[in-house]
């Protein structure tokens, strides 16, 4: 199963062609895709028009939804953040740390276009869902 980050969904819904949004388009309806509650909130809050919001909501609600945080993930996220910080890497967003930790702990691949996840790939074996990477 592949968890898709808001960075990809936003490009997808805005019609921005990137390797990640192109891959997402190819995977929809073919591959098992999931979304996290925090990602769902990030994506849906950005729609300006009700029609676009409703269309996106229907699509996103059809996916498997995970609650990303909780006690164990919160603690592990803090540990991963501290480990990366000790290596000289500072992750800008707490949500990204939670998303990466959830994927690592649940053996999910992550499709994203956010550089904050690169350190998780490099140091913590986060699986990259982008084909060829």
N, CA, C and O atoms as a MOPAC input file, in Angstrom:
PM7 MOZYME 1SCF
protein

 N      0.84500 1    -1.17600 1     0.00000 1
 C      0.00000 1     0.00000 1     0.00000 1
 C      0.89200 1     1.24100 1     0.00000 1
 O      1.97000 1     1.25400 1     0.59500 1
 N      0.42200 1     2.26800 1    -0.67300 1
 C      1.17700 1     3.51400 1    -0.80500 1
 C      0.39200 1     4.65000 1    -0.18200 1
 O     -0.77300 1     4.87500 1    -0.51300 1
 N      1.03800 1     5.36000 1     0.71800 1
 C      0.44800 1     6.55800 1     1.31500 1
 C      0.89600 1     7.74200 1     0.47100 1
 O      2.08300 1     7.88100 1     0.17600 1
 N     -0.03900 1     8.58800 1     0.08500 1
 C      0.26400 1     9.73900 1    -0.76000 1
 C      0.19400 1    11.00100 1     0.08200 1
 O     -0.80800 1    11.27400 1     0.74300 1
 N      1.27800 1    11.76200 1     0.04400 1
 C      1.39800 1    12.99200 1     0.83000 1
 C      0.63200 1    14.14500 1     0.17400 1
 O      0.35500 1    14.12400 1    -1.02500 1
 N      0.30500 1    15.13200 1     0.97500 1
 C     -0.41000 1    16.31200 1     0.48100 1
 C      0.36000 1    17.03100 1    -0.62200 1
 O     -0.25300 1    17.63600 1    -1.50100 1
 N      1.68600 1    16.97900 1    -0.59500 1
 C      2.47600 1    17.64900 1    -1.62900 1
 C      2.13400 1    17.11300 1    -3.01900 1
 O      2.16900 1    17.86300 1    -3.99400 1
 N      1.81200 1    15.85100 1    -3.11700 1
 C      1.44300 1    15.24100 1    -4.40300 1
 C     -0.01900 1    15.50800 1    -4.72600 1
 O     -0.35400 1    15.84900 1    -5.86000 1
 N     -0.89200 1    15.35600 1    -3.73200 1
 C     -2.31300 1    15.61100 1    -3.97100 1
 C     -2.53600 1    17.04900 1    -4.42900 1
 O     -3.33900 1    17.28700 1    -5.33100 1
 N     -1.85300 1    17.99100 1    -3.83500 1
 C     -2.03700 1    19.40100 1    -4.19900 1
 C     -1.63700 1    19.62200 1    -5.65100 1
 O     -2.35700 1    20.28200 1    -6.40000 1
 N     -0.48500 1    19.07100 1    -6.05600 1
 C     -0.08400 1    19.17800 1    -7.46500 1
 C     -1.11000 1    18.49500 1    -8.36600 1
 O     -1.47600 1    19.02900 1    -9.41400 1
 N     -1.56700 1    17.33000 1    -7.96000 1
 C     -2.54200 1    16.57700 1    -8.75200 1
 C     -3.82400 1    17.38700 1    -8.96600 1
 O     -4.28000 1    17.53100 1   -10.10100 1
 N     -4.40300 1    17.91100 1    -7.89900 1
 C     -5.65600 1    18.64800 1    -8.01500 1
 C     -5.48300 1    19.99600 1    -8.71100 1
 O     -6.43500 1    20.51500 1    -9.29500 1
 N     -4.27500 1    20.57000 1    -8.65600 1
 C     -4.00900 1    21.83100 1    -9.35000 1
 C     -3.62800 1    21.61600 1   -10.81000 1
 O     -3.44600 1    22.58200 1   -11.55100 1
 N     -3.50700 1    20.35600 1   -11.22800 1
 C     -3.12900 1    20.06900 1   -12.60500 1
 C     -1.65900 1    20.30200 1   -12.90100 1
 O     -1.27000 1    20.44100 1   -14.06100 1
 N     -0.83900 1    20.34500 1   -11.85600 1
 C      0.59800 1    20.53100 1   -12.01200 1
 C      1.23100 1    19.17900 1   -12.33600 1
 O      1.11800 1    18.23000 1   -11.56100 1
 N      1.88700 1    19.10400 1   -13.46600 1
 C      2.48400 1    17.84000 1   -13.90200 1
 C      3.88400 1    17.72200 1   -13.30600 1
 O      4.77700 1    18.51900 1   -13.59200 1
 N      4.04000 1    16.70300 1   -12.47300 1
 C      5.32300 1    16.35600 1   -11.87500 1
 C      5.46400 1    14.84700 1   -11.99100 1
 O      4.47400 1    14.16600 1   -12.26000 1
 N      6.65600 1    14.30300 1   -11.79600 1
 C      6.76700 1    12.83900 1   -11.80500 1
 C      5.82900 1    12.18600 1   -10.79200 1
 O      5.25900 1    11.12700 1   -11.05700 1
 N      5.67200 1    12.82100 1    -9.63200 1
 C      4.83800 1    12.26200 1    -8.56700 1
 C      3.34800 1    12.34500 1    -8.90500 1
 O      2.61400 1    11.37800 1    -8.70000 1
 N      2.89700 1    13.49200 1    -9.42100 1
 C      1.47200 1    13.61600 1    -9.76100 1
 C      1.11700 1    12.72500 1   -10.95000 1
 O      0.00400 1    12.20500 1   -11.02800 1
 N      2.05900 1    12.55100 1   -11.87400 1
 C      1.84800 1    11.64800 1   -13.00300 1
 C      1.73400 1    10.20700 1   -12.51700 1
 O      0.88100 1     9.45200 1   -12.98400 1
 N      2.59700 1     9.82900 1   -11.57700 1
 C      2.52400 1     8.47600 1   -11.02600 1
 C      1.22300 1     8.26700 1   -10.26800 1
 O      0.59600 1     7.21500 1   -10.39400 1
 N      0.81000 1     9.25600 1    -9.48300 1
 C     -0.46000 1     9.14000 1    -8.76200 1
 C     -1.60500 1     8.92900 1    -9.73800 1
 O     -2.45600 1     8.06600 1    -9.52100 1
 N     -1.63200 1     9.69900 1   -10.79600 1
 C     -2.69500 1     9.56400 1   -11.79000 1
 C     -2.73300 1     8.15500 1   -12.37200 1
 O     -3.80700 1     7.59400 1   -12.58600 1
 N     -1.56100 1     7.58900 1   -12.62600 1
 C     -1.47700 1     6.23300 1   -13.17500 1
 C     -1.90400 1     5.17000 1   -12.15700 1
 O     -2.41600 1     4.11900 1   -12.54000 1
 N     -1.69900 1     5.43400 1   -10.88200 1
 C     -2.00700 1     4.44800 1    -9.83600 1
 C     -3.47300 1     4.44400 1    -9.41700 1
 O     -3.97800 1     3.42100 1    -8.95200 1
 N     -4.16100 1     5.57000 1    -9.57300 1
 C     -5.55300 1     5.65800 1    -9.11900 1
 C     -6.41300 1     4.60900 1    -9.80800 1
 O     -6.44100 1     4.51400 1   -11.03500 1
 N     -7.10500 1     3.83400 1    -9.00700 1
 C     -7.97900 1     2.78200 1    -9.50800 1
 C     -7.25200 1     1.49400 1    -9.86400 1
 O     -7.88700 1     0.50400 1   -10.22800 1
 N     -5.92700 1     1.49800 1    -9.76200 1
 C     -5.13000 1     0.33600 1   -10.12800 1
 C     -4.35700 1    -0.20900 1    -8.93000 1
 O     -4.26000 1    -1.42300 1    -8.74700 1
 N     -3.82000 1     0.67100 1    -8.13400 1
 C     -2.94600 1     0.33800 1    -7.00500 1
 C     -3.63400 1     0.71300 1    -5.69300 1
 O     -4.46500 1     1.62100 1    -5.65400 1
 N     -3.28100 1     0.00900 1    -4.62700 1
 C     -3.82400 1     0.33200 1    -3.30400 1
 C     -3.17200 1     1.61100 1    -2.79000 1
 O     -1.96800 1     1.65600 1    -2.53700 1
 N     -3.98700 1     2.64100 1    -2.64200 1
 C     -3.52500 1     3.95000 1    -2.17900 1
 C     -4.26100 1     4.28500 1    -0.89700 1
 O     -5.45100 1     4.00300 1    -0.75400 1
 N     -3.54000 1     4.89100 1     0.03100 1
 C     -4.17600 1     5.32300 1     1.27100 1
 C     -3.81000 1     6.77100 1     1.55000 1
 O     -2.93900 1     7.35500 1     0.90600 1
 N     -4.49900 1     7.32200 1     2.52400 1
 C     -4.28400 1     8.70200 1     2.92700 1
 C     -4.38200 1     8.76100 1     4.44300 1
 O     -5.05100 1     7.93000 1     5.05800 1
 N     -3.72800 1     9.72400 1     5.03700 1
 C     -3.80500 1     9.92100 1     6.47800 1
 C     -4.74600 1    11.06100 1     6.81800 1
 O     -4.99100 1    11.94900 1     6.00100 1
 N     -5.26200 1    11.02400 1     8.02100 1
 C     -6.21100 1    12.05600 1     8.44700 1
 C     -5.61400 1    13.45900 1     8.36900 1
 O     -6.29900 1    14.39800 1     7.96300 1
 N     -4.35400 1    13.61100 1     8.75100 1
 C     -3.71200 1    14.92200 1     8.70900 1
 C     -3.52100 1    15.39200 1     7.27100 1
 O     -3.65600 1    16.58000 1     6.97900 1
 N     -3.20900 1    14.46300 1     6.37700 1
 C     -3.05500 1    14.77900 1     4.95800 1
 C     -4.40600 1    15.18700 1     4.37300 1
 O     -4.50100 1    16.15600 1     3.62000 1
 N     -5.43300 1    14.44600 1     4.72400 1
 C     -6.78900 1    14.76100 1     4.27300 1
 C     -7.15400 1    16.19700 1     4.65100 1
 O     -7.68400 1    16.94600 1     3.83000 1
 N     -6.87100 1    16.57000 1     5.88000 1
 C     -7.17200 1    17.92800 1     6.33600 1
 C     -6.35100 1    18.96200 1     5.56400 1
 O     -6.88400 1    19.99600 1     5.16000 1
 N     -5.06700 1    18.69500 1     5.35900 1
 C     -4.21000 1    19.63100 1     4.62100 1
 C     -4.71200 1    19.84800 1     3.19900 1
 O     -4.73500 1    20.97800 1     2.71100 1
 N     -5.11200 1    18.77400 1     2.54000 1
 C     -5.53900 1    18.87600 1     1.14800 1
 C     -6.89300 1    19.57800 1     1.04100 1
 O     -7.05000 1    20.51400 1     0.25700 1
 N     -7.85800 1    19.13000 1     1.82100 1
 C     -9.21300 1    19.67700 1     1.69200 1
 C     -9.31300 1    21.14300 1     2.10100 1
 O    -10.14600 1    21.87300 1     1.56300 1
 N     -8.49800 1    21.58000 1     3.02400 1
 C     -8.59100 1    22.97900 1     3.46800 1
 C     -8.18600 1    23.97000 1     2.38300 1
 O     -8.53200 1    25.14900 1     2.45900 1
 N     -7.45800 1    23.49900 1     1.37900 1
 C     -6.91600 1    24.39500 1     0.37400 1
 C     -7.82900 1    24.73100 1    -0.79200 1
 O     -7.47700 1    25.56900 1    -1.62200 1
 N     -8.98400 1    24.10500 1    -0.87500 1
 C     -9.86100 1    24.35900 1    -2.01800 1
 C    -10.61900 1    25.66200 1    -1.84800 1
 O    -11.21000 1    25.92500 1    -0.80100 1
 N    -10.59300 1    26.46000 1    -2.88100 1
 C    -11.26800 1    27.75200 1    -2.85900 1
 C    -12.75300 1    27.60800 1    -3.20500 1
 O    -13.60200 1    28.29200 1    -2.63300 1
 N    -13.05400 1    26.71700 1    -4.14000 1
 C    -14.42700 1    26.60200 1    -4.63900 1
 C    -15.09800 1    25.33500 1    -4.11700 1
 O    -14.48600 1    24.26800 1    -4.07200 1
 N    -16.36000 1    25.46800 1    -3.72700 1
 C    -17.12000 1    24.34800 1    -3.17200 1
 C    -17.17400 1    23.15300 1    -4.12000 1
 O    -17.06000 1    22.01000 1    -3.67800 1
 N    -17.34500 1    23.40200 1    -5.39900 1
 C    -17.42300 1    22.31000 1    -6.36900 1
 C    -16.14000 1    21.48700 1    -6.36200 1
 O    -16.19500 1    20.25800 1    -6.34600 1
 N    -14.99400 1    22.14600 1    -6.37500 1
 C    -13.70300 1    21.45200 1    -6.35300 1
 C    -13.51900 1    20.70800 1    -5.03900 1
 O    -13.03900 1    19.57400 1    -5.02100 1
 N    -13.90100 1    21.34900 1    -3.94100 1
 C    -13.81400 1    20.71600 1    -2.62300 1
 C    -14.62900 1    19.41900 1    -2.59700 1
 O    -14.14100 1    18.38200 1    -2.14700 1
 N    -15.86500 1    19.48400 1    -3.07800 1
 C    -16.75100 1    18.32600 1    -3.04200 1
 C    -16.22900 1    17.19200 1    -3.92800 1
 O    -16.29800 1    16.02400 1    -3.54500 1
 N    -15.71400 1    17.53100 1    -5.09900 1
 C    -15.15600 1    16.52000 1    -5.99900 1
 C    -13.96300 1    15.82300 1    -5.34600 1
 O    -13.86900 1    14.59600 1    -5.35600 1
 N    -13.06400 1    16.60800 1    -4.78400 1
 C    -11.87400 1    16.04600 1    -4.12700 1
 C    -12.27400 1    15.21800 1    -2.91300 1
 O    -11.70500 1    14.15300 1    -2.67400 1
 N    -13.23700 1    15.69100 1    -2.15300 1
 C    -13.67500 1    14.98600 1    -0.95500 1
 C    -14.20300 1    13.59900 1    -1.29500 1
 O    -13.90100 1    12.63100 1    -0.59800 1
 N    -14.99000 1    13.49800 1    -2.36000 1
 C    -15.52000 1    12.19500 1    -2.78000 1
 C    -14.37200 1    11.24800 1    -3.13000 1
 O    -14.37100 1    10.09300 1    -2.70500 1
 N    -13.40500 1    11.72600 1    -3.89300 1
 C    -12.26800 1    10.88000 1    -4.26900 1
 C    -11.47200 1    10.46300 1    -3.03100 1
 O    -11.17900 1     9.28200 1    -2.84700 1
 N    -11.13000 1    11.41500 1    -2.19900 1
 C    -10.28500 1    11.12400 1    -1.04000 1
 C    -10.98400 1    10.24300 1    -0.01400 1
 O    -10.33800 1     9.43100 1     0.64700 1
 N    -12.29700 1    10.39600 1     0.12600 1
 C    -13.04000 1     9.54400 1     1.06200 1
 C    -13.14500 1     8.10100 1     0.57800 1
 O    -13.46000 1     7.20800 1     1.36500 1
 N    -12.88800 1     7.86500 1    -0.69900 1
 C    -12.94400 1     6.49900 1    -1.21500 1
 C    -11.68100 1     5.70800 1    -0.89100 1
 O    -11.64700 1     4.49100 1    -1.06800 1
 N    -10.65200 1     6.38900 1    -0.41900 1
 C     -9.37800 1     5.74300 1    -0.10100 1
 C     -9.37800 1     5.21000 1     1.32300 1
 O    -10.15900 1     5.65400 1     2.16400 1
 N     -8.50000 1     4.26100 1     1.58200 1
 C     -8.28200 1     3.80200 1     2.95100 1
 C     -7.71400 1     4.97100 1     3.74300 1
 O     -6.75300 1     5.61100 1     3.31600 1
 N     -8.30700 1     5.24500 1     4.89100 1
 C     -7.89700 1     6.37300 1     5.72700 1
 C     -7.26700 1     5.85800 1     7.01500 1
 O     -7.82500 1     4.99000 1     7.68800 1
 N     -6.10400 1     6.39900 1     7.35000 1
 C     -5.42500 1     6.05100 1     8.59300 1
 C     -5.36300 1     7.25700 1     9.52300 1
 O     -5.15500 1     8.38900 1     9.08600 1
 N     -5.54600 1     6.99300 1    10.80700 1
 C     -5.25500 1     7.99000 1    11.83100 1
 C     -3.74500 1     7.93400 1    12.03600 1
 O     -3.21800 1     6.91600 1    12.48400 1
 N     -3.05800 1     9.00200 1    11.71600 1
 C     -1.59500 1     8.96200 1    11.66100 1
 C     -0.90700 1     9.05300 1    13.01600 1
 O      0.15600 1     8.46300 1    13.20600 1
 N     -1.47500 1     9.75800 1    13.92800 1
 C     -0.78500 1     9.95500 1    15.20100 1
 C     -1.30100 1     8.96800 1    16.24500 1
 O     -1.85600 1     7.92400 1    15.90300 1
 N     -1.12200 1     9.28800 1    17.45100 1
 C     -1.42000 1     8.40800 1    18.56800 1
 C     -0.16800 1     8.35500 1    19.42600 1
 O      0.89000 1     8.83900 1    19.02300 1
 N     -0.28400 1     7.78400 1    20.57100 1
 C      0.80700 1     7.77500 1    21.55200 1
 C      2.11000 1     7.19100 1    20.99200 1
 O      3.15900 1     7.83100 1    21.06700 1
 N      2.04200 1     5.98900 1    20.43700 1
 C      3.26400 1     5.32100 1    19.97700 1
 C      3.93100 1     6.07100 1    18.83300 1
 O      5.15000 1     6.24500 1    18.83300 1
 N      3.14300 1     6.51800 1    17.85800 1
 C      3.71100 1     7.24900 1    16.72300 1
 C      4.23700 1     8.60700 1    17.18300 1
 O      5.27400 1     9.06000 1    16.69700 1
 N      3.54700 1     9.25600 1    18.10100 1
 C      4.02200 1    10.54900 1    18.61100 1
 C      5.39900 1    10.40600 1    19.26600 1
 O      6.29700 1    11.21100 1    19.02200 1
 N      5.55100 1     9.39000 1    20.08700 1
 C      6.83200 1     9.17600 1    20.76300 1
 C      7.91400 1     8.79500 1    19.76100 1
 O      9.02800 1     9.31600 1    19.82000 1
 N      7.59500 1     7.89400 1    18.84800 1
 C      8.57900 1     7.46900 1    17.84600 1
 C      8.95000 1     8.63700 1    16.93700 1
 O     10.10900 1     8.76400 1    16.54100 1
 N      7.98900 1     9.48800 1    16.60400 1
 C      8.26300 1    10.67700 1    15.79000 1
 C      9.26700 1    11.59300 1    16.47300 1
 O     10.18400 1    12.11300 1    15.83800 1
 N      9.08500 1    11.78200 1    17.75700 1
 C     10.03100 1    12.61700 1    18.50900 1
 C     11.42000 1    11.99000 1    18.49800 1
 O     12.42500 1    12.68800 1    18.36100 1
 N     11.47000 1    10.66200 1    18.64400 1
 C     12.76900 1     9.97200 1    18.62000 1
 C     13.43300 1    10.10100 1    17.25200 1
 O     14.63500 1    10.35300 1    17.17400 1
 N     12.67300 1     9.93200 1    16.18000 1
 C     13.22700 1    10.08400 1    14.83000 1
 C     13.68900 1    11.52400 1    14.59100 1
 O     14.75500 1    11.74800 1    14.01700 1
 N     12.89900 1    12.48300 1    15.02500 1
 C     13.28100 1    13.89000 1    14.87600 1
 C     14.61200 1    14.14500 1    15.57600 1
 O     15.50800 1    14.77300 1    15.01300 1
 N     14.73400 1    13.65500 1    16.80700 1
 C     15.96400 1    13.85800 1    17.57800 1
 C     17.15500 1    13.15300 1    16.92600 1
 O     18.26600 1    13.68400 1    16.92200 1
 N     16.92300 1    11.95600 1    16.37300 1
 C     17.98500 1    11.22700 1    15.69300 1
 C     18.47300 1    12.00700 1    14.46800 1
 O     19.67700 1    12.13800 1    14.24700 1
 N     17.53600 1    12.51800 1    13.68300 1
 C     17.91500 1    13.29100 1    12.50200 1
 C     18.59900 1    14.59600 1    12.89000 1
 O     19.55900 1    15.02200 1    12.24800 1
 N     18.10100 1    15.21600 1    13.93000 1
 C     18.71600 1    16.47100 1    14.42100 1
 C     20.15800 1    16.21700 1    14.84400 1
 O     21.02800 1    17.05100 1    14.59200 1
 N     20.42500 1    15.08800 1    15.47800 1
 C     21.78500 1    14.72900 1    15.88500 1
 C     22.69500 1    14.53400 1    14.66700 1
 O     23.91300 1    14.68400 1    14.76600 1
 N     22.09700 1    14.19900 1    13.52000 1
 C     22.86000 1    14.03600 1    12.28500 1
 C     22.97200 1    15.35200 1    11.51300 1
 O     23.52700 1    15.39500 1    10.41500 1
 N     22.43700 1    16.42300 1    12.10300 1
 C     22.52200 1    17.73200 1    11.47400 1
 C     21.37700 1    18.07600 1    10.54400 1
 O     21.45500 1    19.04200 1     9.78600 1
 N     20.30300 1    17.28200 1    10.60000 1
 C     19.14600 1    17.50500 1     9.73800 1
 C     17.98400 1    17.99400 1    10.59000 1
 O     17.61200 1    17.35100 1    11.57200 1
 N     17.41500 1    19.12600 1    10.21600 1
 C     16.24500 1    19.63900 1    10.92100 1
 C     15.04000 1    19.53500 1    10.00400 1
 O     15.02300 1    20.11700 1     8.92000 1
 N     14.04500 1    18.80300 1    10.43700 1
 C     12.79500 1    18.65900 1     9.69000 1
 C     11.92300 1    19.86300 1    10.03000 1
 O     11.71100 1    20.17600 1    11.20200 1
 N     11.42000 1    20.53500 1     8.99500 1
 C     10.69400 1    21.79700 1     9.18600 1
 C      9.29900 1    21.61900 1     9.77900 1
 O      8.84600 1    22.46000 1    10.55600 1
 N      8.61300 1    20.52800 1     9.41900 1
 C      7.21700 1    20.39000 1     9.82400 1
 C      6.99900 1    19.12900 1    10.65600 1
 O      7.40100 1    18.03400 1    10.26400 1
 N      6.37100 1    19.29700 1    11.78500 1
 C      6.05400 1    18.16800 1    12.66100 1
 C      5.18500 1    17.14800 1    11.94100 1
 O      5.36800 1    15.94300 1    12.11600 1
 N      4.23500 1    17.62200 1    11.12700 1
 C      3.35200 1    16.70000 1    10.41800 1
 C      4.15800 1    15.77400 1     9.50600 1
 O      3.84100 1    14.59100 1     9.38800 1
 N      5.19100 1    16.30300 1     8.86600 1
 C      6.01200 1    15.45500 1     8.00200 1
 C      6.72600 1    14.37300 1     8.80300 1
 O      6.87500 1    13.24400 1     8.33600 1
 N      7.15900 1    14.71200 1     9.98700 1
 C      7.80100 1    13.72400 1    10.85600 1
 C      6.80400 1    12.63000 1    11.23700 1
 O      7.15400 1    11.45000 1    11.25200 1
 N      5.58600 1    13.00800 1    11.54000 1
 C      4.54400 1    12.04100 1    11.89000 1
 C      4.22300 1    11.14500 1    10.69300 1
 O      4.11400 1     9.92800 1    10.84200 1
 N      4.07300 1    11.73700 1     9.51300 1
 C      3.75800 1    10.96300 1     8.30600 1
 C      4.86300 1     9.95300 1     8.01800 1
 O      4.59000 1     8.77300 1     7.79800 1
 N      6.10900 1    10.41600 1     8.02100 1
 C      7.23500 1     9.51900 1     7.73800 1
 C      7.31000 1     8.40800 1     8.77500 1
 O      7.52500 1     7.24800 1     8.42500 1
 N      7.14000 1     8.74500 1    10.02300 1
 C      7.20200 1     7.74900 1    11.09800 1
 C      6.09400 1     6.71600 1    10.93100 1
 O      6.33800 1     5.51700 1    11.06300 1
 N      4.88900 1     7.17100 1    10.64400 1
 C      3.77400 1     6.25100 1    10.43800 1
 C      4.10000 1     5.26800 1     9.31400 1
 O      3.86700 1     4.06600 1     9.44800 1
 N      4.63400 1     5.77500 1     8.22000 1
 C      4.97400 1     4.90300 1     7.07800 1
 C      6.06600 1     3.90800 1     7.45500 1
 O      5.96000 1     2.72400 1     7.13700 1
 N      7.09900 1     4.37100 1     8.12100 1
 C      8.19500 1     3.48300 1     8.52000 1
 C      7.67400 1     2.38500 1     9.44300 1
 O      7.95700 1     1.20600 1     9.23100 1
 N      6.92300 1     2.76500 1    10.45300 1
 C      6.44600 1     1.81900 1    11.44800 1
 C      5.40000 1     0.84500 1    10.90200 1
 O      5.21900 1    -0.24400 1    11.44800 1
 N      4.71000 1     1.23800 1     9.82500 1
 C      3.66400 1     0.38500 1     9.25400 1
 C      4.05400 1    -0.19500 1     7.89300 1
 O      3.21800 1    -0.74500 1     7.17600 1
 N      5.33200 1    -0.06400 1     7.55500 1
 C      5.88300 1    -0.64700 1     6.32800 1
 C      5.13200 1    -0.19000 1     5.07300 1
 O      4.85900 1    -0.99200 1     4.18000 1
 N      4.80100 1     1.09900 1     5.01300 1
 C      4.13300 1     1.68300 1     3.85800 1
 C      5.13600 1     2.48600 1     3.04400 1
 O      6.06000 1     3.08000 1     3.60000 1
 N      4.95700 1     2.50400 1     1.74700 1
 C      5.74000 1     3.38400 1     0.88700 1
 C      5.06700 1     4.74800 1     0.87000 1
 O      3.85200 1     4.85600 1     1.03800 1
 N      5.87200 1     5.79200 1     0.66500 1
 C      5.35000 1     7.15200 1     0.64800 1
 C      5.62100 1     7.78700 1    -0.70600 1
 O      6.75400 1     7.79000 1    -1.18700 1
 N      4.57000 1     8.32700 1    -1.31600 1
 C      4.70200 1     9.10200 1    -2.53800 1
 C      4.61300 1    10.56700 1    -2.14100 1
 O      3.60300 1    11.00300 1    -1.58900 1
 N      5.65500 1    11.32100 1    -2.41700 1
 C      5.72800 1    12.72100 1    -1.97700 1
 C      6.59200 1    13.52600 1    -2.92400 1
 O      7.30800 1    12.97000 1    -3.75800 1
 N      6.52200 1    14.83600 1    -2.79000 1
 C      7.43600 1    15.73400 1    -3.49200 1
 C      7.92900 1    16.80700 1    -2.52400 1
 O      8.03700 1    17.98100 1    -2.87800 1
 N      8.22100 1    16.38700 1    -1.31400 1
 C      8.62700 1    17.28400 1    -0.23500 1
 C     10.01900 1    16.88600 1     0.23700 1
 O     10.24500 1    15.74400 1     0.63800 1
 N     10.94700 1    17.83200 1     0.18900 1
 C     12.33600 1    17.51300 1     0.53500 1
 C     12.53200 1    17.12000 1     1.99900 1
 O     13.54800 1    16.51300 1     2.33600 1
 N     11.59300 1    17.44900 1     2.86600 1
 C     11.72500 1    17.05000 1     4.27600 1
 C     11.78000 1    15.53300 1     4.44300 1
 O     12.31800 1    15.04100 1     5.43400 1
 N     11.23700 1    14.79700 1     3.49500 1
 C     11.23200 1    13.34300 1     3.61500 1
 C     12.54900 1    12.70100 1     3.18900 1
 O     12.78700 1    11.53200 1     3.49200 1
 N     13.39800 1    13.43500 1     2.49900 1
 C     14.64700 1    12.86400 1     1.99600 1
 C     15.51100 1    12.27800 1     3.10700 1
 O     16.09500 1    11.20800 1     2.93300 1
 N     15.60000 1    12.95500 1     4.23100 1
 C     16.40600 1    12.44200 1     5.35000 1
 C     15.83400 1    11.13900 1     5.89800 1
 O     16.58400 1    10.27300 1     6.35000 1
 N     14.52900 1    10.99600 1     5.86100 1
 C     13.90800 1     9.75000 1     6.32100 1
 C     14.24700 1     8.59300 1     5.38400 1
 O     14.41500 1     7.45700 1     5.82600 1
 N     14.34700 1     8.89200 1     4.08300 1
 C     14.79000 1     7.86500 1     3.13100 1
 C     16.25200 1     7.50800 1     3.39700 1
 O     16.62200 1     6.33400 1     3.43900 1
 N     17.05900 1     8.52200 1     3.57200 1
 C     18.49900 1     8.32000 1     3.70500 1
 C     18.89100 1     7.61900 1     5.00000 1
 O     19.70600 1     6.69600 1     4.98000 1
 N     18.33000 1     8.03900 1     6.11000 1
 C     18.78000 1     7.54700 1     7.41600 1
 C     17.86100 1     6.52500 1     8.07900 1
 O     18.31000 1     5.75000 1     8.92300 1
 N     16.58300 1     6.51400 1     7.71000 1
 C     15.62000 1     5.68500 1     8.44800 1
 C     14.86300 1     4.68900 1     7.57500 1
 O     13.88700 1     4.08600 1     8.02100 1
 N     15.30400 1     4.51600 1     6.34900 1
 C     14.75000 1     3.50600 1     5.44700 1
 C     13.27300 1     3.69700 1     5.11700 1
 O     12.54900 1     2.72100 1     4.91800 1
 N     12.82700 1     4.93600 1     5.06000 1
 C     11.47500 1     5.20800 1     4.55500 1
 C     11.43400 1     4.78400 1     3.09300 1
 O     12.31000 1     5.15400 1     2.31200 1
 N     10.42100 1     4.01200 1     2.72200 1
 C     10.28500 1     3.54400 1     1.34100 1
 C      9.71800 1     4.64100 1     0.45500 1
 O      8.68400 1     5.23400 1     0.76200 1
 N     10.41300 1     4.90400 1    -0.65700 1
 C      9.97000 1     5.89600 1    -1.61900 1
 C      9.10700 1     5.22400 1    -2.67300 1
 O      9.56000 1     4.29100 1    -3.33600 1
 N      7.88600 1     5.67400 1    -2.83800 1
 C      6.96600 1     5.05000 1    -3.78900 1
 C      7.15200 1     5.54800 1    -5.21600 1
 O      6.54000 1     5.01400 1    -6.14100 1
 N      7.98600 1     6.55900 1    -5.40600 1
 C      8.21300 1     7.05400 1    -6.76200 1
 C      9.00800 1     6.02200 1    -7.53900 1
 O     10.11500 1     5.65100 1    -7.14800 1
 N      8.44400 1     5.56900 1    -8.62500 1
 C      9.09300 1     4.54200 1    -9.43900 1
 C     10.44900 1     5.04500 1    -9.90300 1
 O     10.57500 1     6.16300 1   -10.40300 1
 N     11.45100 1     4.21100 1    -9.73400 1
 C     12.79000 1     4.55800 1   -10.16500 1
 C     13.61700 1     5.28400 1    -9.13800 1
 O     14.73700 1     5.70500 1    -9.42800 1
 N     13.08400 1     5.43900 1    -7.93600 1
 C     13.87300 1     6.12400 1    -6.89600 1
 C     14.04700 1     5.24600 1    -5.70200 1
 O     14.68200 1     5.64800 1    -4.72700 1

